Amino acid sequence: MPEYSEKVMDHFSKPRNIGEVSDPSGVGEVGNPVCGDMMKFTIKVKDDRIEDVKYLTFGCGAAIAVSSMVSEMAKGKTLEEAKKISNKQVAEELGGLPGNKMHCSNLGADALHKAIEDYEEKQKVSAG
Amino acid sequence: MKTINLDYAAGAPLDRAVLDKMISFFTEDYGNPSSGHSLGDKPRKAMEEARQNIALLIGADSKGIVFTASASEANNLAVKGLIKAGKKKGDHIIASAVEHFSVLNQLKSLQKEGYKVTLLPVDSYGAVNPEQLEKAITDQTILVSIQTANPEIGTIQPVEKLSALARDKEIPFHTDASAAAGWMELDVEKMGVDLLTLAGDQFYGPKGSGALYVRRGVRLMPLIEGGIQERGLRAGTENIPAIVGFGEAAKVARENLEERSKKFAALRDELKESLFNSIPHLHLNGHPENRLSRNLHVSVSFVEGEALLMRLQMAGIYVSSGSSCTSQALKSSHVLTALGLSPELAQGSLQLTLGPESKAEDIPYITEQLGEIAALLRNMSPLYHQYLKEENSNA
């Protein structure tokens, strides 16, 4: 087993915010079973703020901890603030990730950003 | 917390009788078998006794046993040793796609040197079809290497049929029997093999003990050159304690072969039934019957292996997985890929290997824990949610 930080183990063993928000404002998916990690983030946006965020994750210990951490970091943030959450920051918040997990499992921020983009696209369509 | 090891293929405790036999060769009987004086006598005798016991385990002449430090080394001596010994009539090597890396990676290197390599596909159980071998053999083929049983999924290969095809064309046949030796009856004559790899640590002998059986008349080039230990096939002072332990483990394995194999097959089947009866969406990997008695290999649909492994460890249960996240190379197991298993099932694979402390009383706990963990991880799996949606729309 790779050496995971206490923070990673905490989020892995007690993942927060699992699931899908009902009637989501935006959906973001990354990864696939071939690479071993897959994440689906759903967000509920109200007044340009992420009111609720949930995820479904297929993946290793790091992928699950990353998803959980991203959901905690994003909750309550404005869309602009949430867009600034980077994979690197997520890894730092988790007390670091093993080197080989940095690019394959550290996809949570990407999935979140995709959900935000999806929301913004939908906004444009309904506004236009 | 109680712990349950289901990963004895990775490492198993020494048989107590094996350890007892080894001890004196570290401290009192420390002499060098090559010595001209009498301090070398006892170690030399013990080494030859070990050689005899190992030969008996595979129905071989003890003169054909060459000690190595691992099965990987024995595989290297078999393949590279044979290829490099003298001029060959051709440049084509055949192996199966599910060989151990210590065979496959050599073939990659040899390919770079200009050798041609054919990796035979396997069926969905992991077995090589002799017809495929027959078709692959050309007048340029100089070696066929196909394992006796797969170390990961446990499937036993039809070695007798395969070797007969090679023998017809006078092509040397090597088999990596490191997963099989000690667990099923092996006889180099019946099997028709010219080279056979063994590992002591796979049947409760010490780590660092391996051997290659070399049929009389088969010429090899040593990988390690120097003194004339092991008939000049492997230089270096012999690791007598490991060799003695290896020999003793071979003796114990031979004496208990039937009993061990029956006991483990029964226990393995009980575990399999328990898991399949209570956990939905499990997939059996490897052949249902024709497999190593101590091996069970399953895929847990919709979830990933490292997460399973970590959760099981939190419950005190040790397993291994063929998922990409558990491999250093971040690739899912080549064996599972060769079976044609979907990426998702390869990621959720668990290898369970029974050992000396395995007992039926633990099966309910293992079943309950794996069931809970599978449910918990599926609950957060996008693949599982997708499956449920499809089921609902079909209903």
Chai-1 contact restraints between the chains, C-beta under 6 A:
chainA,res_idxA,chainB,res_idxB,connection_type,confidence,min_distance_angstrom,max_distance_angstrom,comment,restraint_id
A,I18,B,M380,contact,1.0,0.0,6.0,A-B,restraint_1
A,P33,B,P343,contact,1.0,0.0,6.0,A-B,restraint_2
A,P33,B,E344,contact,1.0,0.0,6.0,A-B,restraint_3
A,P33,B,Q347,contact,1.0,0.0,6.0,A-B,restraint_4
A,V34,B,P343,contact,1.0,0.0,6.0,A-B,restraint_5
A,G36,B,E304,contact,1.0,0.0,6.0,A-B,restraint_6
A,G36,B,S324,contact,1.0,0.0,6.0,A-B,restraint_7
A,G36,B,C325,contact,1.0,0.0,6.0,A-B,restraint_8
A,G36,B,Q347,contact,1.0,0.0,6.0,A-B,restraint_9
A,M38,B,P382,contact,1.0,0.0,6.0,A-B,restraint_10
A,K40,B,P382,contact,1.0,0.0,6.0,A-B,restraint_11
A,L56,B,M380,contact,1.0,0.0,6.0,A-B,restraint_12
A,L56,B,P382,contact,1.0,0.0,6.0,A-B,restraint_13
A,L56,B,H385,contact,1.0,0.0,6.0,A-B,restraint_14
A,T57,B,M380,contact,1.0,0.0,6.0,A-B,restraint_15
A,F58,B,E304,contact,1.0,0.0,6.0,A-B,restraint_16
A,F58,B,S381,contact,1.0,0.0,6.0,A-B,restraint_17
A,F58,B,P382,contact,1.0,0.0,6.0,A-B,restraint_18
A,F58,B,L383,contact,1.0,0.0,6.0,A-B,restraint_19
A,G59,B,E304,contact,1.0,0.0,6.0,A-B,restraint_20
A,C60,B,E304,contact,1.0,0.0,6.0,A-B,restraint_21
A,C60,B,E306,contact,1.0,0.0,6.0,A-B,restraint_22
A,C60,B,A307,contact,1.0,0.0,6.0,A-B,restraint_23
A,C60,B,C325,contact,1.0,0.0,6.0,A-B,restraint_24
A,G61,B,E306,contact,1.0,0.0,6.0,A-B,restraint_25
A,G61,B,A307,contact,1.0,0.0,6.0,A-B,restraint_26
A,G61,B,M310,contact,1.0,0.0,6.0,A-B,restraint_27
A,N100,B,L330,contact,1.0,0.0,6.0,A-B,restraint_28
